[in-house]
Amino acid sequence: MIKLLIESIAIALESAFGEGVTIYWEGVEQDLKEPCFFIQCLEAGNNLFRGKRYYRTHQFCIQYFPASTDTPRAECEAAAEQLYSALEWLALHEEETLLGGKKMRHKTVDGVLHFFVNYDLFVMKQADYNFMGKLNHTMQEKKGEKTDGGKETHASRNN
């Protein structure tokens, strides 16, 4: 699920910012091509809700590294405004589903934008059951036995 969410965020970013912006989601140690985005899932959770339903939470941080060295804060603030619109509704590209972004916020630290958004959803766990198969059982009482207060019963039961 996390990979699907990251891919869907990348598609939304490319749609909002164009193909001129590089998008990373794996660690890049050097040769970072700016302007660029770096997508990472900070925290994920899975809580049993009811039966086979689980509530999954995903907190993401999308970092934006601006191209401008003269006015990086202004470029980061402009990118943050676009991100609020671009990530408000996320289209999951494989499932044709829309997810609403929650708890969106941002801050700029050392000339890098940190944009936070949560995508939470319910999932159904598909259980693999191994059923035993069919059980046939026949039960009969002995004829002529006295039960139920001296009454004679004759019973035959097929399941």
N, C-alpha and C positions, 0 to 999 in steps of 0.2 A: 504494500500500500504506500509506503514512504517513497519508493521509486516512482510510482505512478503520480503522486502528488508533486514531486520535484520536477518531473517531465512536464506536467501540466502548468506549473508555475513558470518554467522556462518558455513554454509556448506563449503564455500570457505576456511575459516580458518582451519577447521578440515581437509580438503583435503591437505592443504599446510603444516600444522604443526603436523598432526597426532592426534590420539585420546588421547594422554597423556597430552594434554593441555586442561584445563577447559575453557569453554566459558560461560560468563554471559551476560545477557542483562537486567536483573532486578537488583535493588539495593541489594548489599550484605553488611550488616553492620559489620559482623565479620566472622571469620573462612574462609578467602579467601585462596583458595588452589592455590599456585603458582607453576609453571608458569601458567598464565591465561590471558584471554582477557576479556575486558568489552566493549560491543558495545552499543552506544547510539546515537540517532538522536538529533543533537544539534538544527537544524532549518529546517523547511519545509515551502514551499510556493506553492501557487496555483494561476496561472495567466491566465485569459481568453486570448486565442490566436485568434481564429476566429470561429464563429459559436458555435459548441458544443465541440471544441478542447480546452484543457487546457494544459499549460506547468507547470509541477510540478518539484520543486527543493527540494533536500534532502541533507543536510550536515550531515555527520556522523563523529564521533570521535571514533576510536578504540584504547583503552588503553591496553598496554601490561605491565603486572607486572612480571618481570623476577624472575627466581628461584635463580640466583646467587646473593649472598650478597657481594662477593669479587669484581666482575667486572660487575656490573649491566649495565653500559653505553655500554660496548662492546656487551653484550647480546641484549640490546635494538637496537643498530645499525644493528646487524645481522638480527634481527626480522623485522626491517624496510625495509631492502633490500628484504626480502621475501614477505612482504606485498605489495610492489610496483608491483611485478609480480602477486601475488595471486588476487589482487583486481582491476587490470587493466581492466579486463572483468568479469562482474558478471553475472552468469547464474541464471535467475529467475526460481526457481525450479518448480513453478506451471504453468508458462506460456510459457516455452521453448523459452525464449527470452534472448538475451545478451545485457547488458547495459555497456557502457564504463564509467569507473571511471574518473572523472575530478578533476582538482585542487588538486591533491595529494601532500601532504607535511607531514613532521613529525618534532617533537621536543621531546627532553628528558628533563623532569623536575623532580627533586628529585628522580632519579632512576626509573622513570616510562615513558614509551614511549607513546606519544600522536600522533596517525596517523590520518590525516584528509583526507576525500575523499567525493566528491559530486557525486550523481547519479541523473541525471535530465532526464525527459522523457515527452512525450506527452501522454495524455489520452483523450479518448472520453467520454463525459458525456452521459449516456443513459437516455433519457428523457421519462417519463411516461406521455403520452398524453391521455386525455379522449375526444375522438371525440364525437360530438353530435349524430351521426347517420346519416341517410339519410333524405334529405329534398326534397320532391316533390312539385313542384309549377307549376301551370298552369295560364297563363295570356292571356286574349283575349280582343281585342278592340271591341267596339260596332259597329255593322254593319251599314254602311250608314253614319258615321260621316265624315266630311270633314276635312282633315289635309293635310299638306305639300302643301300649295299654292292652295288649292281648289281641289286637287285630292282626289278621293275616295280611301280609303285603307281598306283592309280586312286583318287582321293579327291574327295569332294564334301561340302561342309560348308554347312549352312544355319543361321543364327542368328536 
